[in-house]
Amino acid sequence: MRKTFRTLTLFMFLPLLLSCCSCFNSKVAVAGGEDSVKVVEGEGRSAKWSTLEKVGYPKIPDSIASQILERYCYTTSHNKRSRQPNWVMWRLDANHVMKRKEGVWSDYREDPELDAEDRATLADYASSGYDRGHMCPGGDCNWDDVGRDETFVLSNMCPQHPQLNRGDWKEIEMACRLWAEEYGSIYIVCGPIFFKSQAHETIGPNQIPVPEAFFKVVLCPDPKRPRGIGFICRNTEGNRKKDFYVNTIRQVERVTGYKFFPKVSDSIKKAAFDMDDINAW
């Protein structure tokens, strides 16, 4: 008998839902919201991720500061107040899943495409007790050296509990690679969650706020076999099974205030956005 996993994390968050925001709100609203944000595309970079337009970037509230950064392997919405991403999005294809390349891939650095006053620094993370947690993991971009290298800029990272980053979050990343191999192609969006109801812990000279949780949503938009799943992970030591974190995409939308994959057809949304059974993948 197929077991449907009810989302324990959602119940944990219910008292906070009405006072929860997944992004750090800017004191000054961005007029026109996502449609009017500044878009930066790296010099000499091909439109590798124009395919993301097929499903659409997440729609976020107009009050959230957002600068869209187009990268070779992913796209991110950067928030200059939190100095972290609002969200990071990429498509993972089966032929992009490959073994870890030889050599040391640890060139963590500030993002040169951001103004100095808007970006996190290495000093912010030094001796903080938190990892520089990748949102788009380098392992999903092994297929291209430039793409993998770009995952190490700090605009792709958030302060993440070491045990979560190296444990449960990594296991979810590995599950996504298996799904990409099985289905051929999946779309992934993830990012930080901040709760309005509490003061945020901060790190470093720039007082980078530490997220209270993280979200990830995964979609296979194949009309013959659409699949969707969401995850919400508290920014703590973790060490639980993946299904503990399972939410539907619609539940993650309610918690974050975002609308994911806005260009996907209603029939695919109906089939995929309410799935909460990780065994169906």
Order of alpha helices (4+ residues) and beta strands (2+ residues): alpha-beta-beta-beta-beta-beta-alpha-beta-alpha-beta-alpha-beta-beta-beta-beta-beta-beta-alpha-alpha
